[in-house]
């Protein structure tokens, strides 16, 4: 019996998710399976990839052939490298950050916004002082020009 490791599709029309299954190569895509060894949710960010490494190693060891998509998933999780004895068995799987990080990020963003507001207020105050100084300077220069004009008028 030819055994394949492939994806079994679930979900709605535009929101698929898959189970990584071991099945006879002659069965339908979503038909009867021998064993489920993982999950794959491509719509999440980053994609959720869970593989029971022990069972994947077993099935690869007894000759099960992974489909192209499953081969990529096994390479990302590091199971393919472990099976072949290649370096990089830790894989390149990205994981979601924990919820505490999101609250810390929100707090950091709020602090940054407060700092930006205070800098803007300081800049506005400095601009107002500069405008007052500029308004006072032309008055003084006008007073200096006025005596000179009266001297010219007297002469």
C-alpha positions in Angstrom: 0.0 0.0 0.0 1.4 3.4 -1.0 1.1 5.8 1.9 1.2 9.6 1.6 1.4 12.4 4.1 -0.8 15.2 2.8 -3.3 17.9 3.7 -6.9 17.3 4.5 -8.9 20.5 3.9 -11.5 21.9 6.3 -13.1 25.3 6.7 -15.3 27.7 4.7 -14.7 28.8 1.1 -12.3 31.6 1.8 -11.0 30.5 5.2 -9.3 27.2 4.8 -7.5 25.2 7.5 -5.9 21.8 7.1 -5.0 18.7 9.0 -1.8 17.0 8.2 -2.8 13.3 7.7 -1.3 10.0 6.7 -3.5 8.3 4.1 -3.5 5.7 1.4 -2.5 7.4 -1.9 -5.7 6.1 -3.6 -8.2 7.8 -1.2 -9.9 11.1 -1.9 -8.3 14.3 -0.6 -10.7 14.6 2.3 -11.5 10.9 2.5 -10.6 8.2 5.0 -7.2 8.6 6.7 -4.9 6.3 8.7 -3.7 8.9 11.2 -3.7 12.7 11.8 -0.3 14.0 12.7 -0.7 17.8 12.7 -2.5 21.0 11.8 -1.9 23.8 9.4 -3.8 27.1 9.5 -2.5 29.3 6.6 -4.8 32.3 7.3 -3.3 33.2 10.7 -0.3 35.5 11.0 2.1 33.8 11.3 0.7 30.6 10.0 0.0 28.0 12.6 1.9 24.8 11.9 1.7 22.0 14.5 3.3 18.6 13.7 3.6 15.6 16.0 7.3 15.2 15.3 7.5 11.6 16.7 4.7 10.3 14.5 6.0 12.2 11.4 9.4 10.6 11.9 7.8 7.2 12.2 5.8 7.5 9.0 8.7 9.0 7.1 10.8 6.1 8.4 8.4 3.4 7.1 8.3 5.0 3.6 5.4 7.5 3.6 5.9 10.1 0.9 5.0 13.7 1.8 3.2 15.9 -0.7 4.9 19.1 -1.9 3.0 21.3 0.6 3.6 18.9 3.5 7.3 18.7 2.6 7.5 22.5 2.9 5.8 22.4 6.3 8.1 19.6 7.5 11.1 21.7 6.4 9.8 24.7 8.3 9.2 22.7 11.5 12.6 21.0 11.1 11.2 17.4 10.9 12.5 16.9 7.3 16.0 17.9 8.3 15.9 15.6 11.3 14.7 12.7 9.1 17.4 13.2 6.5 20.1 13.9 9.1 20.8 17.4 7.7 21.8 20.4 9.8 19.1 22.9 10.8 16.8 20.5 12.6 15.5 23.3 14.7 13.5 24.6 11.7 12.5 28.2 10.9 9.0 28.2 12.5 7.8 31.6 13.5 5.5 31.8 16.5 3.0 34.3 17.7 4.0 36.7 20.5 2.3 36.3 23.9 -0.6 38.5 24.9 1.6 40.2 27.6 3.8 41.6 24.8 0.8 43.2 23.1 -0.2 45.0 26.3 3.4 46.1 26.8 3.4 47.4 23.2 0.2 49.3 23.8 1.7 50.9 26.9 4.9 51.8 25.1 2.9 53.4 22.3 0.9 55.4 24.8 4.1 56.6 26.5 5.5 57.6 23.1 2.3 59.5 22.3 2.6 61.4 25.6 6.2 62.3 24.9 5.3 63.5 21.5 2.5 65.7 22.9 4.9 67.2 25.5 7.5 67.9 22.9 4.9 69.5 20.7 3.7 71.7 23.6 7.3 72.7 24.3 7.9 73.5 20.7 4.7 75.6 20.6 5.7 77.5 23.7 9.1 78.2 22.2 7.5 79.3 19.0 5.2 81.6 20.9 8.2 83.2 22.7 9.9 83.6 19.4 6.9 85.3 18.0 6.6 87.7 21.0 10.3 88.5 20.6 9.9 89.1 16.9 6.9 91.3 17.6 8.8 93.3 20.1 11.9 93.7 17.9 10.1 95.6 15.0 8.6 98.0 17.5 12.1 98.9 18.8 13.6 99.2 15.3 10.6 101.4 14.3 11.4 103.7 17.2 15.0 103.9 16.2 14.0 104.8 12.6 11.5 107.4 13.7 14.1 109.8 15.2 16.2 109.5 12.2 13.2 110.4 10.0 12.4 113.4 12.2 16.0 114.6 12.0 15.9 114.4 8.2 12.6 116.4 8.3 14.1 119.1 10.5 17.1 119.5 8.2 
